[in-house]
Structures are given as structure tokens and as C-alpha cells.
Amino acid sequence: MRISEAIIAGALLALGCQQAAWAQNASVERVPLPPLPIPGAALPEPEVESRAAPVPLSRGAIAPAPSGPAAHTALPIAPFSSARDALKAWMRDSTAGDQAGAVKALEYAAAQGHLAAQFKLGRVYASGDGVPTNDLKAFEYFSKIADENADRIPGTSDGRIVAAAFVALGGYFLDGIKGSYVKPNPDRAFDMFHYAASYFGDPDGQYNLARLYLNGTGVSRDPRQAARWMKLAAEKGHAPARAVFGDMLLRGGDGVPRHPIIGLMWLALAREGADAAREGWIVERYDAAFASASASDRTAALALVERQHVRAERR
């Protein structure tokens, strides 16, 4: 066996052992019930239930807001016969550039309980897409979704929407919303990310939860736990998680085993999936890591990347 083949074989063995170890560790994770928050107060440690048997939920509101969309009981006056009719109008008005009309159509569908419309409105107000940016309104729409749909089935289209709402709430709790009752609260951010990550298996939730563990924000610092969650997101194609996990394996330490070749593999996969315009830091980490790696390590890592592609094609 040539030296390069021996290196690749060793890396594959290490990857297989690592996969088994991480899988074993991940299997003991237990899923929290959705948090029962009180605005402005830290949450107690949530109870846990097995993901295999989630229980029906009876929950308090994440963000009760009498003046917000969560409190709307009457439908906006609009010439729509149904939520479906309103969504057709939203698509038509959006295409025509009539943002005001599009928002009115979304508000009608959202008031009728249409989950996707509620989420889209949250995104619209968060980004200021055709309306003045209003993070509090966005927060309230995401809160309504999380409050009323926390037990949606993971992996479904509705489940993915609810998971994304929990992730958005986690971001708001991290930074707070200036001039509002939403104050920075890392403990609550942890609960939001943890629920999205564990119950829904959402890669954005897993990545953000891993960052909290990595930095000790809202939870005791635990690099090993961070690596577990980062790896779960990386395996789902999350480019930032792949880059950070690869970097962690390159460096090792703090309970995380050092595997330079596997780390390079994850960085290469991250580089392939990165948006160079928005995620330039991934490109920089990839370039720096491969520039400092030995020729044999680079060869072995790229061979592992090809194996990953072959496995993906066979699925």
C-alpha cells in the first residue's frame, strides 16, 4: 500500500470511529418541551421528553403582545374570499411590484391562520421588504407561529417553517430589540435554538446552538457539545457548520479530537457550498487551512471529499 493510500485508509478509519462516537453521543440527547417564557425573565431549565414520543403541549405565549399580530382576532377588510385567494393576490402583486397590496394580502391570509403567510410576514418586517423594517412586528409573528405550532411534525413543510420561527426568535433574544420589551436574554435564546435543533432537527438551529456552547453564551461553555451539534448541521450540508466543525477538528483540544485530514475534508465541503459574497470567511478559512497543510494531507482530504460526493449520489 502506498503512503498516500495508507493515509487515506487511516483517515477513513478515524472518520468511521468518529462517526460512531458522535452518533452514540447524539443518541442520548433528549428533547426539551418548548419554553414557557415570561417577557423579560430568564427561563428555568426546561423539562425533557424523548423525541420518539413527544407529548401534546400546553404552553404559555412566548411573547404576549396585545397590540401585535398575535392578538388579532378580526380579519383585515380586504376583497379576498379565502386565504388561498389572498395568497394568489400576494403572488400577483409581488410580481407586479405592488408591495403594499402584497402585504395586505399576506396579512389577510395570516389572520386566517395560514402558517406560511405568517412566516413570510415576519420575514417581510424583519428585512423591510416593501414595508418599513419593524423587528418587533416580525418578532410577534414568529412568536405566534412558535406558540401555536410547536408540536408540528419534524421534516414536514410546516415543521420546517416552525423550526425557522424558533431560530428567528433565538436571534432576537440574543440581541434584543431596541426600545421594546424584547431584551437581550441568552438563556431564552438557548431555549429557542435548542428546541429547533433537537425536536425539529433544524440545521440552522443546530449551528446556532453549537455557537452558544462554543462561546459559553446562555449555557456553560462546552466545546465537545458544540462539536456534536456542529457536526449534525454539517452532515445536512450547512456550509458555516461544515467550516467551523472542520476548523475545530484541525485544531483539536478541549475534548475535541484532532483529525487534520477530516477537518480539511469538512472545510473543502464548506467551500463548495459557501456563498462567496456573504460567506467570505469560509473561503478565507479554507484557503488558510489548505495552504498550511502538507501535500499528503491535502490529497487525503480531497479523496475523502470525492468519497462523500459518491455517497451522496447513491442516496
C-alpha positions as a LaTeX table, in Angstrom:
\begin{tabular}{lrrr}
\hline
Residue & $x$ (\AA) & $y$ (\AA) & $z$ (\AA) \\
\hline
Met1 & 0.00 & 0.00 & 0.00 \\
Arg2 & 1.40 & 3.38 & $-0.98$ \\
Ile3 & 1.87 & 6.08 & 1.65 \\
Ser4 & $-0.98$ & 8.24 & 0.31 \\
Glu5 & $-3.32$ & 5.23 & 0.30 \\
Ala6 & $-2.31$ & 4.41 & 3.87 \\
Ile7 & $-3.07$ & 7.98 & 4.93 \\
Ile8 & $-6.48$ & 7.88 & 3.28 \\
Ala9 & $-7.25$ & 4.50 & 4.83 \\
Gly10 & $-6.27$ & 5.82 & 8.24 \\
Ala11 & $-8.44$ & 8.88 & 7.79 \\
Leu12 & $-11.39$ & 6.73 & 6.74 \\
Leu13 & $-10.92$ & 4.55 & 9.82 \\
Ala14 & $-10.77$ & 7.64 & 12.01 \\
Leu15 & $-13.84$ & 9.08 & 10.31 \\
Gly16 & $-15.75$ & 5.84 & 10.86 \\
Cys17 & $-14.77$ & 5.69 & 14.52 \\
Gln18 & $-15.62$ & 9.35 & 14.93 \\
Gln19 & $-19.00$ & 8.84 & 13.28 \\
Ala20 & $-19.79$ & 6.02 & 15.70 \\
Ala21 & $-18.70$ & 8.07 & 18.70 \\
Trp22 & $-20.67$ & 11.14 & 17.71 \\
Ala23 & $-23.72$ & 9.02 & 16.87 \\
Gln24 & $-23.56$ & 7.37 & 20.26 \\
Asn25 & $-23.29$ & 10.72 & 21.98 \\
Ala26 & $-26.11$ & 12.20 & 19.94 \\
Ser27 & $-28.41$ & 9.30 & 20.71 \\
Val28 & $-28.62$ & 10.24 & 24.38 \\
Glu29 & $-29.75$ & 13.79 & 23.62 \\
Arg30 & $-33.21$ & 14.44 & 24.99 \\
Val31 & $-35.64$ & 16.96 & 23.66 \\
Pro32 & $-36.98$ & 19.82 & 25.79 \\
Leu33 & $-40.56$ & 20.87 & 25.81 \\
Pro34 & $-40.97$ & 24.30 & 24.24 \\
Pro35 & $-40.12$ & 27.02 & 26.77 \\
Leu36 & $-42.75$ & 28.69 & 28.92 \\
Pro37 & $-41.33$ & 32.21 & 28.90 \\
Ile38 & $-42.39$ & 35.39 & 30.64 \\
Pro39 & $-41.33$ & 38.55 & 28.80 \\
Gly40 & $-38.16$ & 39.96 & 30.33 \\
Ala41 & $-37.48$ & 37.00 & 32.63 \\
Ala42 & $-35.00$ & 34.15 & 32.31 \\
Leu43 & $-36.44$ & 30.69 & 31.82 \\
Pro44 & $-35.98$ & 27.79 & 34.23 \\
Glu45 & $-34.27$ & 24.68 & 32.90 \\
Pro46 & $-36.84$ & 23.01 & 30.62 \\
Glu47 & $-38.19$ & 19.55 & 31.25 \\
Val48 & $-37.26$ & 16.94 & 28.68 \\
Glu49 & $-39.10$ & 14.31 & 26.74 \\
Ser50 & $-37.93$ & 11.67 & 24.31 \\
Arg51 & $-38.03$ & 12.78 & 20.68 \\
Ala52 & $-39.51$ & 9.41 & 19.77 \\
Ala53 & $-42.61$ & 10.16 & 21.81 \\
Pro54 & $-43.35$ & 13.89 & 22.02 \\
Val55 & $-46.27$ & 14.76 & 24.23 \\
Pro56 & $-49.11$ & 17.18 & 23.46 \\
Leu57 & $-48.17$ & 20.64 & 24.56 \\
Ser58 & $-49.99$ & 23.17 & 26.66 \\
Arg59 & $-47.89$ & 26.30 & 26.62 \\
Gly60 & $-47.88$ & 29.92 & 27.60 \\
Ala61 & $-47.23$ & 32.54 & 24.97 \\
Ile62 & $-43.61$ & 33.21 & 24.06 \\
Ala63 & $-44.30$ & 36.88 & 23.63 \\
Pro64 & $-47.82$ & 38.02 & 24.51 \\
Ala65 & $-48.32$ & 41.36 & 22.85 \\
Pro66 & $-51.84$ & 42.83 & 22.94 \\
Ser67 & $-51.13$ & 45.24 & 20.11 \\
Gly68 & $-49.25$ & 42.77 & 17.94 \\
Pro69 & $-50.38$ & 40.33 & 15.26 \\
Ala70 & $-50.66$ & 37.54 & 17.84 \\
Ala71 & $-53.66$ & 39.37 & 19.29 \\
His72 & $-55.52$ & 39.99 & 16.03 \\
Thr73 & $-58.94$ & 38.40 & 16.14 \\
Ala74 & $-60.68$ & 40.20 & 13.28 \\
Leu75 & $-59.73$ & 39.77 & 9.65 \\
Pro76 & $-58.45$ & 42.82 & 7.79 \\
Ile77 & $-61.00$ & 44.26 & 5.42 \\
Ala78 & $-59.90$ & 43.06 & 2.01 \\
Pro79 & $-61.53$ & 41.76 & $-1.18$ \\
Phe80 & $-60.47$ & 38.16 & $-0.59$ \\
Ser81 & $-62.76$ & 35.17 & $-0.30$ \\
Ser82 & $-60.20$ & 32.90 & 1.35 \\
Ala83 & $-56.57$ & 32.62 & 2.42 \\
Arg84 & $-55.86$ & 30.84 & $-0.85$ \\
Asp85 & $-57.35$ & 33.73 & $-2.80$ \\
Ala86 & $-55.23$ & 36.15 & $-0.76$ \\
Leu87 & $-52.05$ & 34.20 & $-1.48$ \\
Lys88 & $-52.77$ & 34.32 & $-5.20$ \\
Ala89 & $-53.15$ & 38.08 & $-4.87$ \\
Trp90 & $-49.88$ & 38.26 & $-2.95$ \\
Met91 & $-48.02$ & 36.47 & $-5.74$ \\
Arg92 & $-49.67$ & 38.67 & $-8.37$ \\
Asp93 & $-48.95$ & 41.92 & $-6.53$ \\
Ser94 & $-45.39$ & 40.89 & $-5.67$ \\
Thr95 & $-44.68$ & 40.15 & $-9.33$ \\
Ala96 & $-46.21$ & 43.49 & $-10.34$ \\
Gly97 & $-44.15$ & 45.37 & $-7.77$ \\
Asp98 & $-47.16$ & 46.37 & $-5.66$ \\
Gln99 & $-45.60$ & 45.73 & $-2.26$ \\
Ala100 & $-48.38$ & 47.46 & $-0.32$ \\
Gly101 & $-51.00$ & 45.24 & $-1.95$ \\
Ala102 & $-48.84$ & 42.17 & $-1.41$ \\
Val103 & $-48.51$ & 42.89 & 2.31 \\
Lys104 & $-52.27$ & 43.41 & 2.69 \\
Ala105 & $-52.88$ & 40.07 & 1.02 \\
Leu106 & $-50.38$ & 38.37 & 3.32 \\
Glu107 & $-51.98$ & 39.97 & 6.38 \\
Tyr108 & $-55.37$ & 38.61 & 5.38 \\
Ala109 & $-54.02$ & 35.08 & 4.88 \\
Ala110 & $-52.04$ & 35.31 & 8.14 \\
Ala111 & $-55.10$ & 36.43 & 10.09 \\
Gln112 & $-56.89$ & 33.33 & 8.82 \\
Gly113 & $-54.14$ & 31.19 & 10.35 \\
His114 & $-52.13$ & 30.43 & 7.20 \\
Leu115 & $-48.74$ & 29.38 & 8.59 \\
Ala116 & $-46.61$ & 30.24 & 5.55 \\
Ala117 & $-48.22$ & 33.69 & 5.31 \\
Gln118 & $-47.46$ & 34.38 & 8.96 \\
Phe119 & $-43.85$ & 33.39 & 8.48 \\
Lys120 & $-43.50$ & 35.37 & 5.27 \\
Leu121 & $-44.87$ & 38.46 & 7.03 \\
Gly122 & $-42.32$ & 38.01 & 9.79 \\
Arg123 & $-39.56$ & 37.90 & 7.20 \\
Val124 & $-41.00$ & 40.91 & 5.38 \\
Tyr125 & $-40.99$ & 43.05 & 8.52 \\
Ala126 & $-37.57$ & 41.77 & 9.58 \\
Ser127 & $-35.99$ & 42.68 & 6.25 \\
Gly128 & $-38.06$ & 45.75 & 5.40 \\
Asp129 & $-39.07$ & 44.21 & 2.08 \\
Gly130 & $-41.64$ & 46.70 & 0.79 \\
Val131 & $-42.50$ & 47.94 & 4.29 \\
Pro132 & $-40.60$ & 49.88 & 6.96 \\
Thr133 & $-38.41$ & 47.49 & 8.93 \\
Asn134 & $-40.17$ & 46.55 & 12.15 \\
Asp135 & $-38.37$ & 43.92 & 14.19 \\
Leu136 & $-40.99$ & 43.91 & 16.91 \\
Lys137 & $-43.74$ & 43.02 & 14.43 \\
Ala138 & $-41.50$ & 40.34 & 12.98 \\
Phe139 & $-40.83$ & 39.00 & 16.47 \\
Glu140 & $-44.55$ & 38.88 & 17.22 \\
Tyr141 & $-45.37$ & 36.96 & 14.04 \\
Phe142 & $-42.61$ & 34.44 & 14.76 \\
Ser143 & $-43.86$ & 34.18 & 18.35 \\
Lys144 & $-47.39$ & 33.43 & 17.18 \\
Ile145 & $-46.08$ & 30.66 & 14.96 \\
Ala146 & $-43.98$ & 29.13 & 17.75 \\
Asp147 & $-46.71$ & 29.45 & 20.37 \\
Glu148 & $-49.38$ & 27.73 & 18.31 \\
Asn149 & $-47.41$ & 25.16 & 16.31 \\
Ala150 & $-44.55$ & 23.86 & 18.44 \\
Asp151 & $-45.67$ & 20.25 & 18.07 \\
Arg152 & $-45.81$ & 20.19 & 14.26 \\
Ile153 & $-44.25$ & 17.08 & 12.75 \\
Pro154 & $-40.48$ & 17.47 & 12.10 \\
Gly155 & $-39.44$ & 17.15 & 8.47 \\
Thr156 & $-42.72$ & 18.39 & 7.03 \\
Ser157 & $-43.07$ & 21.73 & 5.27 \\
Asp158 & $-44.97$ & 23.13 & 8.25 \\
Gly159 & $-42.38$ & 21.70 & 10.62 \\
Arg160 & $-39.60$ & 23.48 & 8.75 \\
Ile161 & $-41.47$ & 26.79 & 8.96 \\
Val162 & $-41.97$ & 26.44 & 12.71 \\
Ala163 & $-38.33$ & 25.48 & 13.21 \\
Ala164 & $-37.24$ & 28.58 & 11.29 \\
Ala165 & $-39.51$ & 30.70 & 13.50 \\
Phe166 & $-37.82$ & 29.32 & 16.62 \\
Val167 & $-34.41$ & 30.09 & 15.11 \\
Ala168 & $-35.50$ & 33.65 & 14.31 \\
Leu169 & $-36.73$ & 34.10 & 17.89 \\
Gly170 & $-33.39$ & 32.85 & 19.17 \\
Gly171 & $-31.64$ & 35.56 & 17.20 \\
Tyr172 & $-33.92$ & 38.25 & 18.60 \\
Phe173 & $-33.41$ & 37.04 & 22.16 \\
Leu174 & $-29.65$ & 37.12 & 21.68 \\
Asp175 & $-29.57$ & 40.80 & 20.71 \\
Gly176 & $-32.91$ & 42.11 & 21.98 \\
Ile177 & $-34.97$ & 44.70 & 20.12 \\
Lys178 & $-34.05$ & 48.25 & 21.00 \\
Gly179 & $-36.87$ & 50.30 & 22.50 \\
Ser180 & $-39.13$ & 47.30 & 23.08 \\
Tyr181 & $-39.95$ & 44.74 & 25.76 \\
Val182 & $-37.68$ & 42.22 & 23.99 \\
Lys183 & $-34.45$ & 42.47 & 25.96 \\
Pro184 & $-31.22$ & 40.55 & 25.34 \\
Asn185 & $-31.63$ & 37.22 & 27.09 \\
Pro186 & $-29.11$ & 34.48 & 26.19 \\
Asp187 & $-30.95$ & 31.91 & 28.33 \\
Arg188 & $-34.08$ & 32.30 & 26.25 \\
Ala189 & $-32.04$ & 32.29 & 23.04 \\
Phe190 & $-30.60$ & 28.95 & 24.13 \\
Asp191 & $-34.09$ & 27.51 & 24.64 \\
Met192 & $-35.25$ & 28.64 & 21.20 \\
Phe193 & $-32.19$ & 27.28 & 19.37 \\
His194 & $-32.21$ & 24.08 & 21.42 \\
Tyr195 & $-35.83$ & 23.30 & 20.58 \\
Ala196 & $-35.32$ & 23.97 & 16.86 \\
Ala197 & $-32.15$ & 21.87 & 16.91 \\
Ser198 & $-33.36$ & 18.91 & 18.93 \\
Tyr199 & $-37.07$ & 18.47 & 18.25 \\
Phe200 & $-37.10$ & 19.66 & 14.63 \\
Gly201 & $-33.52$ & 18.70 & 13.75 \\
Asp202 & $-33.12$ & 22.07 & 12.05 \\
Pro203 & $-29.55$ & 22.68 & 10.83 \\
Asp204 & $-29.71$ & 26.45 & 11.44 \\
Gly205 & $-30.88$ & 25.72 & 14.97 \\
Gln206 & $-28.10$ & 23.17 & 15.44 \\
Tyr207 & $-25.46$ & 25.57 & 14.15 \\
Asn208 & $-26.63$ & 28.43 & 16.36 \\
Leu209 & $-26.90$ & 26.15 & 19.38 \\
Ala210 & $-23.36$ & 24.93 & 18.75 \\
Arg211 & $-22.15$ & 28.53 & 18.70 \\
Leu212 & $-23.73$ & 29.13 & 22.10 \\
Tyr213 & $-21.91$ & 26.10 & 23.51 \\
Leu214 & $-18.70$ & 27.18 & 21.83 \\
Asn215 & $-18.81$ & 30.69 & 23.28 \\
Gly216 & $-20.49$ & 29.89 & 26.59 \\
Thr217 & $-23.46$ & 32.14 & 25.80 \\
Gly218 & $-26.63$ & 31.27 & 27.71 \\
Val219 & $-25.05$ & 27.96 & 28.75 \\
Ser220 & $-21.78$ & 26.72 & 30.23 \\
Arg221 & $-19.03$ & 26.62 & 27.63 \\
Asp222 & $-18.69$ & 23.08 & 26.25 \\
Pro223 & $-16.63$ & 22.69 & 23.04 \\
Arg224 & $-17.35$ & 18.98 & 22.86 \\
Gln225 & $-21.09$ & 19.56 & 22.95 \\
Ala226 & $-20.58$ & 22.35 & 20.40 \\
Ala227 & $-18.78$ & 19.91 & 18.11 \\
Arg228 & $-21.64$ & 17.38 & 18.34 \\
Trp229 & $-24.25$ & 19.91 & 17.28 \\
Met230 & $-21.96$ & 21.45 & 14.66 \\
Lys231 & $-21.40$ & 18.03 & 13.13 \\
Leu232 & $-25.13$ & 17.31 & 12.94 \\
Ala233 & $-25.64$ & 20.55 & 11.00 \\
Ala234 & $-22.56$ & 19.87 & 8.85 \\
Glu235 & $-23.93$ & 16.49 & 7.79 \\
Lys236 & $-27.05$ & 18.26 & 6.49 \\
Gly237 & $-24.98$ & 20.46 & 4.18 \\
His238 & $-24.88$ & 23.59 & 6.37 \\
Ala239 & $-21.82$ & 25.39 & 4.97 \\
Pro240 & $-20.94$ & 27.53 & 8.03 \\
Ala241 & $-21.27$ & 24.48 & 10.30 \\
Arg242 & $-19.01$ & 22.49 & 8.00 \\
Ala243 & $-16.40$ & 25.24 & 8.10 \\
Val244 & $-16.45$ & 25.65 & 11.88 \\
Phe245 & $-16.52$ & 21.90 & 12.52 \\
Gly246 & $-13.62$ & 21.40 & 10.14 \\
Asp247 & $-11.67$ & 24.12 & 11.90 \\
Met248 & $-12.39$ & 22.50 & 15.27 \\
Leu249 & $-11.02$ & 19.17 & 14.05 \\
Leu250 & $-7.95$ & 20.85 & 12.60 \\
Arg251 & $-7.13$ & 22.43 & 15.94 \\
Gly252 & $-8.39$ & 19.79 & 18.37 \\
Gly253 & $-8.32$ & 20.32 & 22.13 \\
Asp254 & $-10.96$ & 20.99 & 24.79 \\
Gly255 & $-12.26$ & 17.44 & 24.49 \\
Val256 & $-12.48$ & 17.56 & 20.69 \\
Pro257 & $-10.19$ & 15.03 & 18.97 \\
Arg258 & $-7.72$ & 16.40 & 16.45 \\
His259 & $-8.23$ & 14.99 & 12.94 \\
Pro260 & $-6.48$ & 17.31 & 10.43 \\
Ile261 & $-7.43$ & 15.35 & 7.32 \\
Ile262 & $-11.09$ & 15.08 & 8.26 \\
Gly263 & $-11.03$ & 18.75 & 9.23 \\
Leu264 & $-9.69$ & 19.64 & 5.80 \\
Met265 & $-12.40$ & 17.50 & 4.23 \\
Trp266 & $-15.15$ & 19.43 & 6.02 \\
Leu267 & $-13.56$ & 22.75 & 5.08 \\
Ala268 & $-13.42$ & 21.69 & 1.43 \\
Leu269 & $-17.09$ & 20.69 & 1.53 \\
Ala270 & $-17.92$ & 24.01 & 3.20 \\
Arg271 & $-16.04$ & 25.88 & 0.48 \\
Glu272 & $-18.08$ & 24.12 & $-2.21$ \\
Gly273 & $-21.38$ & 25.15 & $-0.63$ \\
Ala274 & $-20.43$ & 28.64 & 0.51 \\
Asp275 & $-21.87$ & 31.84 & $-0.90$ \\
Ala276 & $-18.67$ & 33.74 & $-1.60$ \\
Ala277 & $-20.47$ & 37.10 & $-1.45$ \\
Arg278 & $-21.98$ & 36.54 & 2.02 \\
Glu279 & $-19.67$ & 33.91 & 3.47 \\
Gly280 & $-16.24$ & 35.09 & 2.51 \\
Trp281 & $-14.88$ & 33.98 & 5.87 \\
Ile282 & $-15.43$ & 30.35 & 4.80 \\
Val283 & $-13.31$ & 30.88 & 1.71 \\
Glu284 & $-10.61$ & 32.51 & 3.85 \\
Arg285 & $-10.54$ & 29.64 & 6.34 \\
Tyr286 & $-10.40$ & 27.10 & 3.54 \\
Asp287 & $-7.54$ & 28.90 & 1.78 \\
Ala288 & $-5.54$ & 29.29 & 5.00 \\
Ala289 & $-6.03$ & 25.68 & 6.08 \\
Phe290 & $-5.08$ & 24.16 & 2.74 \\
Ala291 & $-2.12$ & 26.49 & 2.34 \\
Ser292 & $-0.62$ & 25.33 & 5.64 \\
Ala293 & $-1.46$ & 21.62 & 5.23 \\
Ser294 & 1.02 & 19.07 & 3.92 \\
Ala295 & 0.65 & 17.76 & 0.39 \\
Ser296 & $-0.26$ & 14.29 & 1.67 \\
Asp297 & $-2.96$ & 15.66 & 3.98 \\
Arg298 & $-4.45$ & 17.74 & 1.16 \\
Thr299 & $-4.50$ & 14.69 & $-1.13$ \\
Ala300 & $-6.13$ & 12.52 & 1.52 \\
Ala301 & $-8.72$ & 15.19 & 2.37 \\
Leu302 & $-9.73$ & 15.71 & $-1.25$ \\
Ala303 & $-10.03$ & 11.94 & $-1.70$ \\
Leu304 & $-12.45$ & 11.90 & 1.23 \\
Val305 & $-14.41$ & 14.72 & $-0.39$ \\
Glu306 & $-14.80$ & 12.64 & $-3.54$ \\
Arg307 & $-15.99$ & 9.69 & $-1.46$ \\
Gln308 & $-18.59$ & 11.96 & 0.16 \\
His309 & $-19.82$ & 13.01 & $-3.28$ \\
Val310 & $-20.12$ & 9.38 & $-4.40$ \\
Arg311 & $-22.10$ & 8.50 & $-1.27$ \\
Ala312 & $-24.40$ & 11.47 & $-1.82$ \\
Glu313 & $-25.08$ & 10.40 & $-5.42$ \\
Arg314 & $-26.00$ & 6.90 & $-4.30$ \\
Arg315 & $-28.62$ & 8.10 & $-1.82$ \\
\hline
\end{tabular}
